[in-house]
Amino acid sequence: MSLLAILSTVLALLDQLPFCDSQEHVTKYHSTNFVPSLEDVQSIRDLISDRETQLASLNSEIFQVDNVMERLRAARTVLVKSRTHVEGSLRSHKTLVSAVRRLPAEIMGEIFIQCLPCEHYIRPRVEDCPLLLTRVCRSWRTIALSVPQLWCSLSVSLQKATGHSSSPYEAWLARAKSLPLSIGVIVDDNDALAGVMKRHQPMNWLRPYITRCRDLWVATTNGNPFCEVLQCTPSLERLQLTGCRLPNEGFVISDTATRLRTLCLRFVGQDVESLATLNPPWARLTDLTLTFSNLSGQSFLRVLQSCPLLERLSLSLVSVNDADITPIRQSGCLHHPSIRRIEIRVSKGFDILLDGLTLPLLQELEVCFCGRDSGAWPHSQFKSFLIRSLCPLERLVVRCWKKLCPSHLVEYTEILPLLQARM
């Protein structure tokens, strides 16, 4: 008998199963101390006999159903296994006629490029592109290794790239062929590493690649490697130097860096009263970020004077005194012809700074007042600045302890109808 026939027989038996209803007229006495009479005892014993017969019959039926269910489960297991096999076969055959197999290698390469991480400097990890692409199949590996754009960005930890450990990094960068590179160099300046670096000189193998860098980031604690890596950088367009403190002697960017336009210096443990020890090509910069524990107002003004092409400026943490802008006041306001965006964190003196500036092309201004003693928003100075500059300011972001008055915003929008302010 087939499984379906057995199942039909069992279902038919369900209609014949006995049910307990009016026969159990003594159930109302179950929770009492009722003592049945002799006639009731005989009736109860007859009912017990019937129930034992019914129970034996039900146990037999349940046993049959259990057997059927066991066979059904086994049959389902076989069917699921067969379905999995068919699905795998279907998937395999669909891939044979998939359009991706007919795509030229050039288009596949462009798709691979779009799969790269959004990081400026790619960390070499097997679970991320581009290394992940080389582990899919032989065809993808061949294509991935032949696309230089996949390998022109790299984050290098010098702690892992000393001695023979540099080989994987060199193999990675070699696949970029002659393309400009984006390299992030992370230096762990602990005492244990210092001896290893002195013996193996990891910068030696890295230096030829740095000369091809279009985008370079060096992160260190004391700034020692800066002078080594900035000697010959003819392709450099973007430079980031980060750490705790600058080297005592400062640093000099080589005259060969004629393409440098973006500079970012972040040294959170450094006070800067003067930028004299720094010698980047100020006059060519269009994007500048300076982050120090304290940056004098004099340094801020020197940046504006030294960078006539500057369009985007981010500064932290600026502290301005009256003496800082006295020379500017004597000759009138400092007029900068090209700056479009300023992001500034101020500890004090923003009102003094506004009195000395005229920025006719400013479109975005973001100001953060750090410290409760930074004072209230300098409304009159800012309004005078807007009238004097006649700038197309569209976005104003202010973060301070005291909120701007709504009436102030009304006055600003009367001057600049397109202004959007956020507090």
N, C-alpha and C positions, 0 to 999 in steps of 0.2 A: 504493500500500500504506500502511495506517495505521501510526502509531507502534507500537501494540501488536502488530500483525502482524510488523513488522520485529523487534521485541524478542523475540517468540516464536521466530522463525527463528534468531536469533542464539543463543538459549538452547539450541535443539535441536542446533546445531552444536557446542556445548561437549562433548556426549557423544561426538563423532566425532574430537575432537582427538587427535593422536598423543602418546604418552608414551614417554620413553626409559627402557628397562628392560634386559632381557637382551641386546638387540642390541648394547649398548655393552660387549662383553666385554673390550675393550682398555683401558677406563678405569683398570684397575688399574696400567697401565704409564705413566700420565701423569707421575708424579713420579719416574720412573726414567730410566736411559740405555738403555732397551730399543730395539733396532734390529729392526723388523719384517722378516719374510721376504717373498719376492715374493708368496706367497699372501696373507699378511696385508695387504700393501700394497693389493692389489686389493680385498680385503674392506673395508678402511678407506675407499678411494676410493668404493666403492658406498654406504657409509654417509654419506659427506660429501654425495654427490649427493642422497640421500634427505632429509637434513637441510636442504639448500638449498631443495628443493621445499617441504618443510613450512614453512620460514621464510617463503617467499613467500606461501604460503597463509595463514599466521597474520597476516602484515602486512596482507593484503587484508581479513581478517576484522576486525582491529583498526581499520582505516580505516572499515569499515562501522559498527562499534560507536561510534567517535568521532562519526560523522555522526549516528547515532541519539541519542547523548548530547547533542550540540549542539542537536538539535531538541527533545529533552526539556527541556533547560535553558530554551530559549526558550518552550516551552509552559508550564513552571512559572512563569516570570516573568509571563506573561500571566495565569495562574490566580491568582497571588498578588496581582497588581494588581486583578483582578476581585474577589477576596475582600476586599481593603482597601476597595474602593468599596462593596461590599455591607455590610460592617461599619459604615462611616460612615453609610450610608443607614439601617441598622437602629438605630444609636445616635441619629440625628437624629429618627427617628419615635418611638422610645421616650421621648425627652425631651418630645415633644408630649403624651404621655399620662401623663407623670410626675406623681406626687402633689405634688411641690414647686411645680409651676406653679399648683396650685389652693389653695396655702396663702395665707391672708390676709396682707396686708402687716404686720399687727401681730405675727403669729407669726414671720414672716421677720425682723422687727426684733429679736425676742427671741433668735432663733438667732444673728443677727449679734453681739449683745451677748456671747453665750457664746464667740464667736470672738476676742474682744479679747485682747491680750497680758496676762500676769499682772503686768506692771509697774505700780507706783503711778502713774508718770508716763510716758505713751506717747510714744515718739519718732516723729516724723512721717516714716515711710519707706514708699515705694511698694510694697515687697515684704511689708509687714505690714498687718494690719488696723488701722484701718478703711479706709485708702486703697486697699488691695488689693481690697476689696469694690466700690469704685466703678469698677473697671477690668474687671469681668467682663462685664456687659451693661447696657443702658440701664435695664432694670427694677430690677436690683440697685442701680445707682447712685442711682436715684430714692429707693428705700427707705432706703439707707444715709444719704443726705443728709437724710432726714426724721426720723431717730432721734437725738434730742439726746444720749442716753446714750452714743453712740459717740464723741462729740466733747468730753466734759466733762473729759478728762484730757489733759495735754500737758506735754512737756519742752521748755523754751525755752532756747536758747543765745543769750545777748545778743550774742555776737560775730557771729552770723548774723542777728540781729533788729534791726539798727540802720538808721535811715533808712527807705527804701522796702522794705527786705527784711523788714519786719515784716508786710507784707500777708498772706502765706500763714498766718502764725500767727493774725492777727486773723480771717481767714476761717474758720479751724478753730474758734476759740473762739466765733464768732458762731453756728455751727451748734448749739452747746449750748443756745442760747436762754436760758432763765432758770434752768437747773439749777445747783446748786452745783458748783464747779470743783475739780479737783486739778491744781496747776501746780508743776512743778519749774523753777527758774530757775538756770541755770548761768552764772556770771560768770568770765570769764578775765581776771584782773587783771594783764595785762602792759602795758608802757608804750605799745606801739603801739595797743592798744585803748583806753587811757585817753582819748586825745585824741578819738577817734571817738565814744566814749560821751558825752564832755562836749559835743560839738557836737550830737549827735542826741537825747540824753536818752532812751534806750530805755525807761526806767522810766515815762515819761509815758504811752505808749500801753498799757503793761502794768498800770498802777495801777488802772484801772476794773475789770479782770478780777480782780485780787488782792482787791479788796473783796468779791468773790463767792466767794472760795476757801473750801472746807471743809478742804482738805488742801494745805499749802504747804511746799515745800522750796526753800531758797536755799543754793546752794553757791558759796563765794567764798574767796579767799585771805586777805584782810585784813578782811573783814566790813563794808566800807563801805556796801553797799546795804541793810543790815539796817534801819537807822533809816527809810529811805525806804519800804520795803514793809510795815512793821508799824504804820503810822499809823492805818489804818482797816480793820479786819478783823472785821466783826460776825458773819460766818458761819464763822469759823475754828474747827475742831475738832482739827486735827492740824498741828503745826508742827515742821519740821526745819531746823536751821541748822548747816551744816558748813563747815569750812575749816581753816586752819592756826592762826590766832590771832583772838581777839575784838578788836573795836575798843577803843581805850584807854578811851573813855568808857562802854563797855558798851552795853547796849541796853535799851529799855523797850518792852514790848508794850502797845498801846493798851488803854484801859479798855473799848473796844467789843468786845474779844474775849471775850465772856461765855460762849461755848460751848467754849472751848479746854479739852481734856481730856488730850491727848497732846502731850508736848514732848520733842524730841530735840536735844541740843546736842553736837556732835562737833568738838572743836578739839584736834587731836593735838599741837600745838606750844605749848599754853597750860598754865601752872601756875596753879592756883586755890587760894589760901589762904582766900579769902572769897567768898561769893556776893553781896556787897553791891552790886556793879555790875550784877547781873542782877535784873530786876524782872518776871518773869512772874507770872501769877496762881497762885501756889503752892497756895493753899487749894482751888482747883477741879480740880487735876490728879489723874488716876487712873493715868496711865502716863507714866513719866519715864525718859529715858536721858541720862546725862551722861558724856561721854568726853573726858578731858583727859590731858595728860602726867603731871600730878600733881594729886590732889584730896585736900585735907586731911581728917582725921577730923572736924574741927569742921564743915566744909561738909557732910559726910555726915549728921551729927546734925541740922544745921539743916534739911536737906531733910526728914528724917522729922518734925521738929517743925512745919515749915511746911506740910506736905502731909497733912492728916488723912484725906483721901479716897483716898490713893495705894494702888493695888492691885498695880502692877507697877513694879519699879525695877531699872535696869541702871546700874552705876557702874564707871568705870575712869579713872585708876588711883589707888586709895585708899591713903593712907599715914597711919597712926594712931599718935599718941603718947599717953602717960598724961595729959598736960595737956589733951588734947582732950576727954576724958570726965570730967574731975574735977568739973565742975558737975553732970553727970548722976549721978555716984556720991553726991554730997552730998544729992541729993533722991531717991535711989532709981533704979531702972532706967527707961530710956525705954520707955514702953509705946505701941506703935502699933496701933490697933484694926482696921485694914482691909488691911494689906499681905499679899498672897498669894504673890507671886513676887519673888525677888531674884536677880539675876545680878551678881556683883562680882568685879573683878580687883584683887588686893591686892599691894602691895609689902612692907608690914610692918604689924604691929599688929592682925591679925584676932582674936587672942585677947583683946586689950584691948577690941575692939569688941563681942565676944560678951558680955563681962561687963556691958556697959551697956545691953543690949537685951532687951525682952520682946515677942515677936511672936505673939500667940495664934492668928492665922488663916493663918500661913505654910504653904503647900502645896509650894512648889518652892524649892530653894536650889541655886545653881550658883556655886562658888567656884574661882577660878583664882589660884594663888600665882605671882607673877612675880618671878623672881630666885632664885638659889640661897640667898641669905641670908634668905629669907622665913620660914625655920624649919619645924619639923614641924607636923603637924596638931594643933591645940589640943584634944585629946580631952576633958580634964576640963572645960574651959570650954564646949565644945559640948554635952556631956552635961548640964551644969548649965543651959545655955540651953534645952534641950529640956524638962527637968523644970519649969523656971520658966515657960516659955511655954505648955506643954500644947497645942502646935500640932498640926494634922492633917498633918504633913509626910509627903508621899508620894514625893517624888523628891529625891535628893541627888546632885549631881555635884561631884566634887572633882578638881582637876588641880593636882598639886604634885610636887616633886622626890622627896619621900619618900612611899611608899604607906601607906595606912591599914592598921593591923593588923586581921586578920579578927576578933580578939576584940573590937575596938572596935565593929565592925559588929553583932556579936551583942548587945552592950549596947544599941545604938541600937534594934535591932528588938525588943528586950524592952520598950522604952518605947513604940515606934511599930510595931506589927505589920505595917502596910501599907507601910512604908518600902522603897523600892527605891533602892539606892545604886550609883553607877557611878564608878570611879576612872580 
